[in-house]
């Protein structure tokens, strides 16, 4: 069975409580459940991970490399805009990466328009709430199946 990992960065454990105007009221555990459910429907194993510690995120990316996962979905939160450590860790991977964001980052503050992760990703899905994750999973599955 193909395996993907969904990585969530800093402050994303606060989905459902943090800025509902931007992120809605869905919680991260509900997002994880929906991702795993879609994965099951599509015949792939989905593992979800969240941390507020940059080093832990880097270690989880290293573990994904060792586990030979088939794809990575990442919402790095604020790290998206400046974490060269996470970018370098993702650069170790040779599998498709899709960057996702719940909010439409390009319609928000200017600093959110730049992503250090984007050059490593096959694509970026923003602004669709939880559907950003689900569209990301569908994209990863297509990339895995057709590459």
N, C-alpha and C positions, 0 to 999 in steps of 0.2 A: 504494500500500500504506500502511495506517495505521502510525504509528510511536509507540512509547512508550519512555520512558527509566526505568530502574530505578536509583535513587540510593541509595548506601550511605555512611553517615557514619563518624565517628570510631571507631577500633578494630575496625571490622567486618571488616577485612582479616585479623583474628586468629581468625575463626571456624575451628573445628577444633582450635584450640590453647587458646583462652580459655574457661574455665569450662564444660567439657563437660556438667556437671550441668544448666546452664541452656540451653546452645546446641547440645548434641550435638557430633558429630565431623565434620560436613559442613563443607567449606571454602567460602570465598566463590567461588572459581573453579568449584566444583561447583554452587553455587547459580546462578551466572551461566549455566552450561551448561544447567541445567534450565529456567531462565527463557527462554532463547533457543529451546530445543527446543519448549517449549509455545507460544511465540509463533509459531514456524513452523507448528505444527499448527493454530493458530487464524488463520493468515493475516495476522499482524502482525509488523513488524520490532521487535525488542527490542534496545536498546542499554543496556549496564550501565556504571556508573561508581562508583568508590569513592575517597574521599580522607579524609585525616586533618587537612586544612587547611580551616578554615571559609570563608575567602575563595574557595578553589577550588570549594567546593560552591556558593557564591553565583554564581560565574562560570558554572558548568555549568548552573545553573537559568536564568540569563540566556540562555545559548546555546540551551537547550531552547525558550525563547520565540522566539528568532530563527529556529530551525529549524521552527517550527510543529508541534511534536510534538502528538500527539493525546491523550496521557495521561501521567501521572507516578506511579510507585510510589516511595515513599520510606521508608527505614529510616534515620533520622538518628542513630541511636545516642544517646549522651548529649545531643547537641544538641537532641533532641526536647523536652527539659524546660526549656531556657533560651535557645535561640538565636533572638532576635528578628530577627537579620539574615537567617537562613534563612527564617523565617516571612515577613518582608517580601518576600524574593525570590520565594517561592512565591505570594505574593499578586499578583504581576505576571501570573501565568499565568491563562488563562481556560479551561483544560482540566481534566478530572477528575483529582483527586489522591487516591490511596489510601495511607494510612499503614500500614506493616506492621512487626511485631516478631516475632522468632523465639520469644522467651520470653513468658510471660503476665505482662505488666508490671503488671497490676492485682493480681496475687497476690504481688508482690515488695515491695521497700522503698517506703515512702510517696512519696518524691520521684519515683519512676518512674510514679506514677499520673497525673501532670499532663503534658499535651502542649501546647506552644504551636502545634503544627502542626495538631492535631485540628480546630480551628474552620474551617480551610481545606479539610480533606479531606472527600470524600464518605463515607468510612468508615474504620474502623480494624480491622485483622485482627491478632490477637495470640495467641501461645501454641501455634502449630501447627508450629513449626520451619520447615523449608524450604517446607512447604505454605502457610505464611502468604504467601510470595511468589507461589506458584502460584495461590492463591485470589485474591490481589490482581490478578494478571494477568487472570484470568477476570472479575473484577469490572470492571476497566477496559475490557475488551473489550465487556462488556454495556453499560456506560455510553456508550461511543463509538457502538455500534451502535443503541442505542435512544434516544439523545438528539438 
